[in-house]
């Protein structure tokens, strides 16, 4: 216990030094200052021992924060387990995760609502400085840009131990506080008692970008000066490639694949990493096309590039089937309806709806399931493409292409909501990110960014505020003269991650109190009429900071009493620009980012991404047997871990305070231990590589894994089954709640346990088998209840099936290499496009990659199950009560990292 | 009334209020420890030995926190609500016997010393229920005055809930009242002690098992504890009625809730577990040693009851609002009425016999 520096007491009577020494030894308080020191000590002790955190988690770190409260780490020992949902009752705000611009005003507001004395712990790399997502256009580079931070906890994410250490550091800091007592002339460090000091943080405003009102004038001045335009004019821009054309009878693509020997010899002079660096600087690269001057598109690799075989996905309809389908479409709907372009049907925009209806209703294979919808910005057009599958004939995937004008805001495509309602959010996302309008969409508003955001960020001509070069590694990080670190802030004229168009003039109309994100998403009270009494309805906004929205998700509910008569989800509070950043990363560099999509299932995300790129690489990345088995083992372990969490927290949402959740995640910790042992990290494993896995299993790992699989997991699943499945309250709360019929589930493109609980036996592991799943004996679990209970029960049974797969895989695991060649840090990916599908714990996870032969993906899109499953939320919730909405959301098992990406 | 009697009453008031306020602080620690044990954790252990000073730290922090009164609240009601919560929870103890009172009370110089603040109030049970119903105003006013939609919903839920559960709660104790032929709590206790079949005492839980179940369920609802904590419903309403309260005002709601738990535990023990009744203690034993033992017994039983209530909280999920209402109106009230009628008939039938 540190005592404040004491001054020697002023004795008025001369005293014997021995006596004085004796007195000082035995009497604790010998001066005013020491007396106040004792007061300080008690005062500090009270606060340090009862630090109640504000219960909100932003991203991945939030999960580790919850784990800190779990049995293994037990933050309760420090008296800090009382997570309060209301900021009024909290003492410390743990900013756990990426702070996005969309979320920042809420965080500032929450901070202002907390009573003094209040503290802030910045948990993780993102909260401390932007972390891996720093270049994102929607990311605030560190919470300390706005809030005063007391303790920074490093890590990505920090382990629970690190957070505990952060808490202890905060306690030490509190120990050092001295009361400020002006009456006694004592100067302390407790400014919150000074009525003169205003510690409130002004809430930033949504304008064309997030605007910090403290620097409003300066920002306006600099925007008007056009400094940013000047800077951007000097930067190398990403090159655009033309959209693929129908194959002309000519030289086969394989002929072009042969590398010319001369440039290869020249390339050998430069190391691979130097090549990337040079290319990212826009410098001349041997073997590449002519050097580019600043402001012009950077060089893309030479025309003689290797092209991957054309196929939309690994398992699909096939060339013959597609040709037949194209001719059928031409015959039915007039010639020119469908042209085959690189194994996909190019459909004119005006015929899209006809084709869609035909495919869904009249085609022999009924394409009733819209697997994914995304868009690509090409040189000459914006292409929207649709991946379709049939639930009756799974695995007959086809791709439709629709092209529209390239210019910003000019593109328009008919909306397919009337055919596949699951397109709703995906079309809004394309509108938000690419600026393509969808004619006939009932509510075409921005979904991830806010109304008024000045740009459509996934267009290739949009450069982020911290943009430096088309590909990493950025020149500022490697220029020798500049030292190792030139902060991105120094390069941007606003000094922060802000980009405001020169033409913006609405400075006076900015309103910090306006709900820019939620406005326009206010539900109308339609459909459900609950009472004969004349009652008033009101809108209840749940989230983005709320104990059971599983992150920073928000729902605007219109309620009549307790009954929900309207619901609109509002998202984007954790949009951290995964796709835009993914287009800047080299292929290999992107692995750790996929970990952070659905941060419960990093192995499964790795799996999907690896498959997408391996599909392009073909035989260059042929996965050895051992690696295939290891991949499956990791994936299934991860599925169990994720389902455990999901089941536990569903119960938590239904009101069982944490106990089932903590029991469920006990085993998850053991699985995470296995991951940490094999990959080096608990949550963000980054374990897969193209063609294999990063490391072989360490000695002893298999024994431990076998022990856990055969001894513990089965027993834990039985325990959960025994304790929960027959619990009366749980059954009452979940049976018949959140109904989603079979037809609705398919129409809304629901996936994973949500789809299967509605009695659709559609599991990508069986529907479009990848890796070696066709070798294992397991059931596709379905439920018939279509409700919350069945979603729970399907997950429970799926864990049993995963254990079955694990037992088989562990039995058959062969010896051998884990990579096809030796480890390489720079891989060559042939040009082409690929869509990979894996069965994530939440549903179908798809990665759509367009490669142009360069070191980075040209377009990189994630079909995220959590995001698309939310489309059905409104339908499921109407007519139920507020309490049910929370349970239904829990049964969807969304992860915000994946919803908002 | 003699001066010394007033003095004795004052001493009892200070003792009881002080004791229970302190007990509440430690109940919160107990709750956190029980949560920890239920969840396979350790729980607070850094403040003092075994974390025993944790309540002091919590209290110190609560008192020293900034007391925010948001600008948009209805100020008088906002301040009044937590005061009502704590006052109503405290004055309920006036008639609760925490040891032998009335005829069984030990005497000093021939004057009985009742282990009850207000002895011989012949409407004891009515008083407790009346005060218990008043406590709902704390929640309703808190929810209303906060001017917050979550608080509002919490207050709304609570008013309906308390009004509904008052009925089965009241009906369920009537059986015991009829058996004991008294509304006075110590009469109910001594009736349970005096009757019984051989070694089995005539505790309420044995003679009125259905009433006990109904009472227990309603008591959970009355105290806003899981599975009926709909007014607070952290997962749905963030904090429910106390979302906007900070510092000690929030603490007062907490204190009120736990005091309520103690009251309810006392009532359960008195009505259904024989109060201070133990195999070796009888009504006729009015010695001081017996009195102290009786106090020990009743506190022991109450502690067990409190632990039971806490244990439930960390075990069960929460009901939904409409299910809660259905349970009260469609199950508990008819059952309570049935129980009442059956009890009446049986009493009439056996009147001549027993």
Interface residues (C-beta under 8 A of the other chain):
Chain A: X42 X43 X45 X46 X47 X48 X49 X50 X70 X71 X74 X76 X77 X78 X79 X81 X82 X84 X85 X86 X88 X89 X91 X113 X115 X116 X117 X192 X538 X540 X546 X547 X548 X561 X562 X651 X652 X653 X654 X655 X656 X657 X658 X659 X662 X663 X666 X727 X729 X730 X732 X733 X881 X882 X883 X884 X886
Chain B: X32 X35 X36 X38 X39 X40 X41 X42 X43 X44 X45 X46 X47 X51 X53 X54 X56 X57 X58 X59 X60 X61 X62 X64 X65 X66 X67 X68 X149 X150 X153 X156 X157 X226 X227 X229 X230 X233 X234 X235 X236 X237 X238 X239 X242 X243 X244 X245 X246 X247 X250 X313 X314 X315 X316 X317 X318 X319 X320 X321 X322 X323
